[in-house]
Amino acid sequence: MARLRVTLECLGCGELPEFLGSMLRGAFGHALKRVACPLPRPCRQECRRPGQCVYSYFFETPIPRELRGRLGSQYAPHPFVICSLDDGGVQCAPGDRIGLTMTLFGRGIRYFADLLATLEAVGEGGLGYPRIRFRVHSVADSLSGRETALFEPSSRTVLTSPRVVDLRAGAALSSGMEDRRHRMILRYLTPTHLVSQGQPVETVDLPVLLARLHQRLESLTLLHGDGPVAWDETTPPAPARLQFDSEPPPPGAWAGLALQGGIRLGDSPGLTGLAKEARVVDGDLYWVTWERRSNRQGRRVPLSGLLGEVLVENVPGVCVSWLRAGQWVHVGKSTAFGMGLYEVEVLKDVESG
């Protein structure tokens, strides 16, 4: 995993929508198709070079036949998350800045240079209404302890590659903590929309949250990672071992992924069974709804999700480890828009297992 912190500087005046994530994701997709399409004229509908196109990999990754019908979608989860750091619904003026993070997973990290060019194209094409042009002010690595500059916009120079980290390193608990029960605060920072038995989950349901998180982490590793993918649900996840490759993979390198044995997607009985031992004792949650404009569908699409925080007690250590890993990848519907961002604060006092 790698995470970029991007700052865009406004060059004009206009109004930004209330929830910036969907706008940013949509603009990023249109710009990537223009920048990265290997054909002289970009495809209008379906990609004509699905094994060679960066856009197809990021937005239309095909699911191997063995997994069709098990992920609930025709395409794989995206190997990225774009999350705005600023509130929308405001007027922009020249010189104003918008901050966002872009988290890349697995092979998506190899296309770092393409993504920088795409960010420039996003600014040139404009955002909001009327189209507000931006320029890339800075791109920094937000995982290096201090924000290391990765790109010099004035000269269009890539300064260095982003740091790549293993999710397990940030998720693991200290020695002796795995076997204990913990008190923690769970905060939904962006709207989080989980579904159980076809219905939206409008409260904190830790077994459902961990089941969806298990599915997302395992499918991201399986379809975008380079390492082992058959996770044991009762141990902290072991994501792909990655090294940054300055050269993109050869055409078709990611197409037709072979599956390893022992893959279990969907609900994880061991993990969700442990999660049932936890108790939500206090909280302040609320459900939000809004709409986004979908150019592909030609209509406004409703979105909704849960915000707020709760205090949870008696949480098994293994569940805490999975939740800490999930802070980086988001969970639920529309994660590519930045939805499903949460954080976990483990309180100091713990209970013995």
Secondary structure, DSSP 8 states (H G I E B T S, - for coil): -EEEEEEEEE-S-EE--S-HHHHHHHHHHHHHHHHH-SSSS--SSS-S-TTT-HHHHHH--B--GGGTTTSSSSB---SEEEEESS--S-EE-TT-EEEEEEEE-GGGGGGHHHHHHHHHHHHHH-BTBTTB-EEEEEEEETTSSS-EEEEETTTTEE--------HHHHH---TT-TTSEEEEEEEEEEEE--EETTEE--S--HHHHHHHHHHHHHHHHHHH-SS-----TTS----------SS---TTTTSS----TT---S--HHHHHHHTT-EEEEEEEEEEEEEEEETTTTEEEEEEEEEEEEEEEEEEHHHHHHHHHHTTT--STTGGGTTT-EEEEEEEEEE--
